[in-house]
Amino acid sequence: MQKISTKEQWKVWSHVAAHSFGGPAGQIAVIHKLVVEDKKLISEERFLHALNFCMLLPGPEAQQLATYMGWLMNKWRGGLIAGGLFILPGFLSILLLSYFYVIFNDVPFVQGLFYGMKPAIIAIVSAALYRISKKSLRNRFYWSMAILAFVALFFFNLSFPIVVVFSAIVGILYGKFYAHHELITDLGALPRPSFAQTLRTIAVWLMVWMAPLLLTLVIFGEDSTFHTLNIFFSKMSMVTFGGAYAALSYVAQKAVEVYGWLLGTEMLDGLAMAETTPGPLIQTVQFVGFMGAYRFPDVSSPYVAAFIGSVLTTWMTFAPCFLWIFTFAPYIEYIRGQKILSDSLQAITASVVGVIFNLSVWFVLKALFLQSEQVNAYWLEFEYPVWSSIDLFATGICLIALILQFKFKKGLFTILGTCTLLGIIISYARA
């Protein structure tokens, strides 16, 4: 592993932040290409070791992976630079788009912009899924793990932690009874972390995490929108496993049905914002906080309230990520190279491919079909599209995006530009 200066780290992670489109799969691929393939700052083995660990954590795995990579390069300073820069472009982009959304939402141009974005994202995520599958699914066993994970999640609605535990156990058994294990050549394990330092890290980041929650309680009261946002998203950051889509399905249910912060269609628009701007996909929650504070303001101006809601939601979502990485990364590095850990984590990584595919299917259901039906029979619990409700225009845009992506190898901005232009044309034609 190479050591680089703080100035160079700013350059590296600014580049990653500017190109981190397409959801977690695409963002992980961007990080891998820059820090492993191009710059050769981190070895392939060390990268996968960190990725496997980040997949187990609640919260946005791509942002946590960036923080982990930065920490490897330059301890807590590097982690703050990497993790912070990963968040900042998305925060600013979604803040601007959110104001644009509430002020100009009835304009056909804005409606068409979001209409074209959603199908384009299917092609972008599909390409990212293909790239990461090639790296993770190295033989039939790992392919089987990915398929089983998809079936368990899509058809039986099993929770992600159950899939993780099952994958880890099967991976250990596979490593024990089938001689497939590849020795790790890049050990470089760190010494055992200091327990006192671990306690200090936990104390500092708990204070950072909880500070806004205490402030809103004291200033606005426990029934305020700001405090409710803080409580809700602090809970979300601890219990949402399985990637951004799994977290967002939980957020959508509560935000739409329980709190009434926004409508279901608005939740999809927020998801399209996050998919088409740099930064983690979980940044969609910023739009949720924006709309909740805008609709139920605790201050006189709903626009000011919306800004505060955006900041609070982002803070409560990402502060725990730094706590997890800075606390546990030293221990994960300390135990690197142990066969049982490697076997279990490789199996988990293969299962995560199935998770990402499941989430991609969910997005297809929401972007290309106007209606869907729910199956609840025996242990089966899944959603399928009503084929007669297919949106032919959205499907056409999606096919064009797939052709541009896979046949002509066009870049992200070409695909997004083409699809949003088509969406705007269709929107004006319908108006």
C-alpha positions in Angstrom: 0.0 0.0 0.0 1.4 3.4 -1.0 1.4 6.4 1.3 0.4 9.7 -0.4 0.3 13.3 0.8 -2.8 15.1 2.0 -2.7 17.2 -1.1 -2.7 14.2 -3.4 -5.6 12.7 -1.3 -7.7 15.7 -2.0 -7.0 15.2 -5.8 -7.8 11.5 -5.7 -11.0 11.8 -3.7 -12.2 14.8 -5.6 -11.9 12.8 -8.8 -13.8 9.9 -7.2 -16.6 12.3 -5.9 -17.0 13.9 -9.3 -17.5 10.5 -11.0 -19.5 8.6 -8.4 -22.7 8.2 -10.3 -25.0 5.2 -10.8 -25.6 4.0 -7.2 -23.4 1.9 -5.0 -22.3 -0.6 -7.7 -21.1 2.1 -10.0 -19.4 4.0 -7.2 -17.6 1.0 -5.9 -16.4 0.4 -9.5 -15.1 4.0 -9.7 -13.2 3.7 -6.4 -11.7 0.4 -7.6 -10.6 1.7 -10.9 -8.9 4.8 -9.5 -7.3 3.5 -6.3 -6.5 -0.1 -7.3 -6.2 -0.1 -11.1 -5.0 3.3 -12.1 -3.1 4.7 -9.1 -2.2 1.3 -7.5 -2.6 2.9 -4.0 -4.4 -0.2 -2.6 -3.9 -3.8 -3.6 -6.8 -5.9 -5.0 -6.8 -8.1 -2.0 -6.9 -5.3 0.5 -9.7 -3.5 -1.5 -11.9 -6.7 -1.5 -11.2 -7.2 2.2 -12.4 -3.7 3.0 -15.4 -4.1 0.6 -16.5 -7.3 2.3 -16.5 -5.6 5.7 -18.3 -2.5 4.5 -21.1 -4.7 3.0 -21.8 -5.9 6.5 -22.4 -2.4 8.0 -25.6 -0.5 8.1 -25.6 2.5 5.9 -24.1 3.4 2.5 -21.4 0.9 1.7 -19.8 2.9 -1.1 -19.2 5.9 1.1 -18.0 3.7 3.9 -15.6 2.0 1.5 -14.3 5.4 0.4 -13.8 6.3 4.1 -12.0 3.0 4.7 -9.7 3.5 1.7 -8.9 7.1 2.9 -8.2 5.8 6.4 -5.8 3.2 5.0 -3.9 6.0 3.2 -3.7 8.5 6.0 -5.7 7.4 9.1 -8.5 9.6 10.4 -7.5 12.6 8.3 -7.6 10.5 5.1 -10.9 9.0 6.1 -12.5 12.4 6.7 -11.2 13.7 3.3 -12.4 10.6 1.4 -15.7 10.2 3.2 -16.5 13.9 3.3 -15.7 14.6 -0.4 -17.8 11.6 -1.3 -20.8 13.2 0.3 -20.3 16.9 -0.6 -21.1 16.9 -4.3 -24.2 14.9 -3.9 -25.4 17.1 -1.0 -25.0 20.3 -3.0 -26.5 18.8 -6.2 -29.6 17.4 -4.4 -30.1 20.6 -2.4 -30.1 22.6 -5.6 -32.4 20.1 -7.4 -34.8 20.0 -4.4 -35.3 23.8 -4.5 -35.7 23.6 -8.3 -38.3 20.8 -7.7 -40.6 22.6 -5.3 -40.4 25.9 -7.1 -40.8 24.6 -10.7 -42.5 21.2 -10.3 -45.4 22.0 -12.6 -43.3 23.0 -15.5 -43.2 20.3 -18.3 -39.4 20.8 -18.6 -38.8 19.6 -15.0 -41.3 16.8 -15.3 -39.6 15.6 -18.5 -36.2 15.9 -16.9 -37.1 13.4 -14.2 -39.1 11.2 -16.6 -36.1 10.7 -18.7 -33.7 10.2 -15.8 -35.4 7.1 -14.3 -35.1 4.7 -17.3 -31.5 5.9 -18.0 -30.5 4.8 -14.5 -31.5 1.2 -15.3 -28.8 1.0 -18.0 -26.2 2.7 -15.7 -26.8 0.3 -12.8 -26.9 -2.7 -15.2 -23.4 -1.8 -16.5 -22.1 -1.4 -13.0 -23.6 -4.7 -11.9 -21.9 -6.4 -14.8 -18.5 -5.0 -13.9 -18.7 -6.0 -10.3 -20.1 -9.4 -11.1 -17.0 -10.2 -13.2 -14.8 -9.5 -10.2 -16.8 -11.3 -7.5 -18.3 -14.4 -9.2 -15.2 -16.4 -10.0 -16.7 -19.9 -10.1 -19.9 -21.8 -9.9 -20.0 -21.7 -6.1 -20.0 -17.9 -6.1 -22.6 -17.8 -8.9 -24.8 -20.1 -6.8 -24.5 -17.8 -3.8 -25.5 -14.8 -5.9 -28.5 -16.6 -7.3 -29.6 -17.9 -4.0 -29.4 -14.4 -2.5 -31.5 -13.0 -5.2 -34.2 -15.7 -4.8 -34.2 -15.3 -1.0 -34.6 -11.5 -1.2 -36.9 -11.2 -4.2 -39.3 -14.2 -3.8 -39.2 -14.7 -0.1 -38.5 -11.2 1.2 -35.9 -12.4 3.6 -34.0 -9.8 5.6 -30.5 -9.0 4.4 -28.8 -10.0 7.8 -30.2 -13.5 7.4 -28.7 -13.7 3.9 -25.4 -12.5 5.3 -25.2 -15.0 8.1 -26.2 -17.9 5.8 -23.6 -16.8 3.2 -20.9 -16.6 5.8 -21.6 -20.1 7.2 -21.8 -21.6 3.7 -18.6 -19.8 2.7 -16.7 -21.2 5.8 -18.0 -24.7 5.0 -17.0 -24.4 1.4 -13.5 -23.3 2.4 -13.1 -26.1 4.9 -14.2 -29.0 2.7 -13.2 -27.7 -0.8 -9.6 -26.6 -1.3 -10.3 -23.4 -3.2 -8.7 -20.8 -0.9 -6.2 -18.5 -2.4 -3.4 -17.3 0.0 -3.4 -13.6 0.6 -0.1 -12.2 -0.6 -0.6 -8.6 0.6 -0.8 -9.2 4.3 0.5 -5.9 5.8 -1.7 -6.5 8.8 -1.6 -3.7 11.4 -0.8 -4.3 15.1 -3.5 -4.9 17.6 -5.5 -1.7 18.2 -5.3 0.0 21.5 -8.5 -0.5 23.6 -8.1 3.0 25.1 -7.8 4.6 21.6 -10.9 2.6 20.5 -12.9 4.1 23.5 -11.8 7.6 22.6 -12.8 7.1 19.0 -16.3 5.9 20.0 -16.7 8.8 22.5 -15.7 11.5 20.0 -17.9 10.2 17.2 -20.9 9.5 19.4 -20.8 13.2 20.4 -20.5 14.3 16.8 -23.4 12.1 15.9 -25.7 13.1 18.8 -25.0 16.8 18.9 -27.8 17.9 16.4 -30.3 15.6 18.1 -29.7 17.3 21.4 -29.8 20.8 19.9 -33.2 20.2 18.1 -34.6 18.8 21.3 -33.6 21.8 23.4 -34.4 24.5 20.8 -37.5 23.1 19.0 -38.9 20.4 21.3 -39.5 16.7 20.9 -42.6 17.1 18.7 -40.8 19.3 16.2 -40.2 18.2 12.6 -36.5 18.7 13.0 -36.2 16.5 16.0 -38.5 13.9 14.5 -36.2 13.8 11.4 -33.1 13.4 13.6 -34.7 10.6 15.6 -35.9 8.8 12.6 -32.7 9.0 10.5 -30.5 8.2 13.5 -32.5 4.9 13.9 -32.3 4.3 10.2 -28.5 4.6 10.2 -28.3 1.7 12.8 -30.8 -0.8 11.4 -30.8 -0.6 7.6 -28.7 -3.3 6.1 -28.5 -4.5 2.6 -27.5 -1.4 0.7 -29.2 1.8 -0.2 -32.3 0.4 -1.9 -33.1 -1.7 1.1 -32.7 1.3 3.4 -34.8 3.5 1.0 -37.7 1.0 0.9 -37.9 1.3 4.7 -37.6 5.1 4.5 -40.2 5.3 1.8 -42.7 3.3 3.8 -42.3 5.4 6.9 -41.9 8.8 5.3 -44.9 8.4 3.0 -47.3 6.3 5.0 -46.5 7.3 8.6 -45.2 10.8 8.6 -46.6 12.2 5.4 -43.5 14.1 4.5 -43.9 13.4 0.8 -45.8 11.3 -1.7 -44.8 8.0 -3.2 -44.2 9.5 -6.6 -42.1 12.2 -5.0 -40.0 9.5 -3.3 -39.2 8.1 -6.8 -38.2 11.6 -8.0 -35.9 11.9 -5.1 -34.4 8.6 -6.0 -33.8 9.7 -9.5 -32.1 12.8 -8.2 -29.6 10.7 -6.2 -29.1 8.3 -9.1 -28.2 11.1 -11.5 -26.0 13.2 -9.2 -22.6 12.3 -7.8 -22.5 10.8 -4.3 -24.1 7.9 -2.5 -27.5 6.7 -3.5 -28.7 6.9 0.1 -28.4 10.7 -0.3 -32.1 10.4 -1.4 -32.9 10.7 2.3 -31.7 14.4 2.0 -34.7 15.0 -0.3 -37.0 13.3 2.2 -35.7 15.6 4.9 -36.0 18.6 2.6 -39.6 17.8 1.7 -40.6 17.0 5.3 -39.2 20.2 6.7 -40.6 22.2 3.8 -44.2 20.8 4.3 -44.0 21.0 8.1 -41.7 23.9 8.9 -40.5 24.6 12.4 -39.4 28.1 11.4 -41.2 30.9 9.6 -39.8 30.3 6.1 -40.4 26.8 4.6 -37.4 27.3 2.4 -35.1 27.9 5.4 -36.7 24.9 7.1 -36.1 22.8 4.1 -32.4 23.7 4.1 -32.1 22.8 7.8 -33.9 19.6 7.2 -31.5 18.7 4.4 -28.5 19.3 6.7 -29.9 17.4 9.7 -30.9 14.4 7.6 -27.5 14.2 5.9 -25.7 14.6 9.2 -27.7 11.9 11.0 -27.2 9.5 8.0 -23.5 9.8 7.6 -22.0 10.6 11.0 -22.5 7.0 12.1 -20.5 5.8 9.0 -17.4 7.5 10.3 -18.0 6.0 13.7 -18.2 2.5 12.3 -15.1 2.8 10.1 -12.8 4.6 12.5 -13.8 2.2 15.3 -13.7 -1.1 13.5 -11.3 -0.7 10.6 -8.2 -1.1 12.8 -9.5 -4.5 14.0 -10.5 -5.6 10.5 -7.0 -4.8 9.3 -5.5 -6.6 12.4 -7.2 -9.9 11.5 -6.5 -9.8 7.8 -5.3 -13.0 6.2 -7.2 -15.4 8.4 -8.6 -18.1 6.2 -12.0 -18.5 7.9 -12.6 -14.7 7.7 -11.6 -14.6 4.0 -13.8 -17.6 3.1 -16.9 -16.1 4.8 -16.4 -12.6 3.4 -15.8 -13.8 -0.2 -19.1 -15.7 0.0 -20.9 -12.6 1.4 -19.5 -10.5 -1.5 -20.9 -13.0 -4.0 -24.3 -12.8 -2.3 -24.2 -9.0 -2.5 -24.2 -9.3 -6.3 -27.6 -11.0 -5.9 -28.7 -8.2 -3.6 -27.8 -5.5 -6.1 -29.6 -7.4 -8.9 -32.7 -7.7 -6.7 -32.6 -3.9 -6.2 -32.1 -3.4 -9.9 -35.3 -5.4 -10.6 -37.1 -3.3 -8.0 -36.1 -0.2 -9.9 -37.3 -1.6 -13.2 -40.7 -2.3 -11.6 -41.0 1.3 -10.4 -39.6 3.0 -13.5 -41.2 1.1 -16.4 -44.6 0.0 -15.0 -47.5 2.0 -13.8 -49.0 -0.8 -11.7 -47.8 -3.9 -9.9 -49.4 -6.8 -8.0 -48.3 -8.3 -4.7 -48.0 -12.1 -4.0 -48.4 -13.3 -0.5 -48.8 -17.1 -0.5 -47.2 -19.6 1.8 -43.6 -18.3 2.3 -43.7 -16.4 -1.0 -43.8 -12.6 -0.8 -42.9 -10.7 -3.9 -44.1 -8.0 -6.3 -44.6 -8.5 -10.1 -45.6 -6.0 -12.8 -49.0 -5.7 -14.5 -47.8 -6.1 -18.0 -50.7 -4.1 -19.5 -49.5 -1.1 -17.4 -46.1 -0.9 -19.1 -45.0 2.6 -19.9 -43.9 2.3 -23.6 -42.2 5.6 -23.7 -40.2 5.0 -20.6 -39.3 1.5 -21.9 -38.2 3.0 -25.2 -35.9 5.4 -23.4 -34.5 2.5 -21.3 -33.7 0.5 -24.4 -32.0 3.4 -26.0 -29.9 3.9 -22.8 -29.0 0.2 -22.8 -27.9 0.3 -26.4 -25.8 3.4 -25.8 -24.3 1.8 -22.7 -23.5 -1.7 -24.0 -23.3 -1.5 -27.8 -21.7 1.9 -28.3 -19.9 2.2 -24.9 -21.0 5.8 -24.4 -20.2 7.6 -21.2 -22.5 8.5 -18.4 -23.2 12.1 -19.4 -24.0 11.1 -23.0 -26.5 8.6 -21.8 -28.1 10.9 -19.3 -28.2 13.8 -21.7 -29.9 11.7 -24.4 -32.5 10.2 -22.1 -33.4 13.5 -20.3 -33.7 15.2 -23.7 -36.1 12.5 -24.8 -38.0 12.8 -21.6 -38.4 16.5 -22.0 -39.7 16.1 -25.6 -42.2 13.5 -24.5 -43.3 15.7 -21.6 -44.0 18.7 -23.8 -45.8 16.5 -26.4 -48.1 15.3 -23.7 -48.7 18.8 -22.2 
